[in-house]
Amino acid sequence: MDAGITREQVWIQHIPQQQNQDFAIACYETNDPEQSFKVLATSDKPWAVKFREHLKNAHGLDIAQSPMQINELVVNWKE
């Protein structure tokens, strides 16, 4: 893929204390997260346009207008 993403995983986090307040948690494997999201936010290829439209329609997130902020890794434990 042009964005360098090699794996995508998405979970739905159900919040029992708040009705209809579920969250989508997405994990993307890539060697360069900032470059990957830059490609996702700016590419005019059909898959990227469709990805942006999905984020906007499903989550109200417009990465073309406000770039994704990369999360800070605080725990990376492995046995």
C-alpha positions as CSV (number, residue, x, y, z in Angstrom):
1,M,0.0,0.0,0.0
2,D,1.2,3.5,-0.8
3,A,0.9,4.6,2.8
4,G,3.2,1.9,4.1
5,I,0.6,0.2,6.3
6,T,1.1,-3.5,6.6
7,R,-1.7,-4.4,9.0
8,E,-4.9,-2.8,10.3
9,Q,-6.9,-4.0,13.3
10,V,-10.1,-2.4,14.6
11,W,-12.0,-3.1,17.9
12,I,-15.2,-1.7,19.2
13,Q,-15.0,-0.7,22.8
14,H,-18.4,-0.9,24.4
15,I,-19.0,1.5,27.3
16,P,-21.7,0.0,29.4
17,Q,-22.1,3.1,31.6
18,Q,-23.0,5.3,28.7
19,Q,-25.6,4.1,26.2
20,N,-24.7,4.5,22.5
21,Q,-21.1,5.7,23.4
22,D,-19.1,2.9,21.8
23,F,-15.6,3.7,20.5
24,A,-13.7,2.3,17.5
25,I,-10.1,1.6,18.4
26,A,-7.9,1.2,15.4
27,C,-4.3,0.0,15.2
28,Y,-2.1,0.4,12.1
29,E,1.3,-1.3,11.7
30,T,3.7,0.9,9.8
31,N,7.4,1.9,9.9
32,D,6.6,5.6,9.6
33,P,3.2,6.6,11.2
34,E,3.5,10.3,10.3
35,Q,4.2,9.6,6.7
36,S,1.4,7.0,6.5
37,F,-1.2,9.4,7.8
38,K,0.2,12.2,5.5
39,V,-0.5,9.9,2.6
40,L,-3.9,8.9,3.9
41,A,-4.8,12.6,4.4
42,T,-3.6,13.8,1.0
43,S,-3.7,11.1,-1.6
44,D,-6.2,11.4,-4.5
45,K,-6.2,7.6,-5.1
46,P,-9.6,6.0,-4.8
47,W,-8.7,3.9,-1.8
48,A,-7.5,6.9,0.1
49,V,-10.5,9.0,-0.8
50,K,-12.8,6.2,0.3
51,F,-10.8,5.8,3.6
52,R,-11.2,9.6,4.4
53,E,-14.9,9.5,3.5
54,H,-15.4,6.5,5.8
55,L,-13.6,8.3,8.7
56,K,-15.7,11.4,8.2
57,N,-19.0,9.6,7.9
58,A,-18.5,7.0,10.6
59,H,-16.5,9.0,13.1
60,G,-16.8,12.6,12.2
61,L,-13.1,12.8,11.7
62,D,-11.8,14.8,8.7
63,I,-8.0,14.0,8.5
64,A,-7.7,16.1,5.3
65,Q,-8.6,19.3,7.3
66,S,-7.0,18.5,10.7
67,P,-4.1,16.1,10.6
68,M,-4.1,13.0,12.8
69,Q,-2.0,13.4,16.0
70,I,0.1,10.4,16.5
71,N,-0.6,8.8,19.9
72,E,2.3,8.5,22.4
73,L,3.3,5.0,23.3
74,V,3.4,4.6,27.0
75,V,3.6,0.9,27.5
76,N,5.1,-1.7,25.2
77,W,5.4,-4.9,27.2
78,K,6.2,-8.3,25.7
79,E,7.2,-11.5,27.4
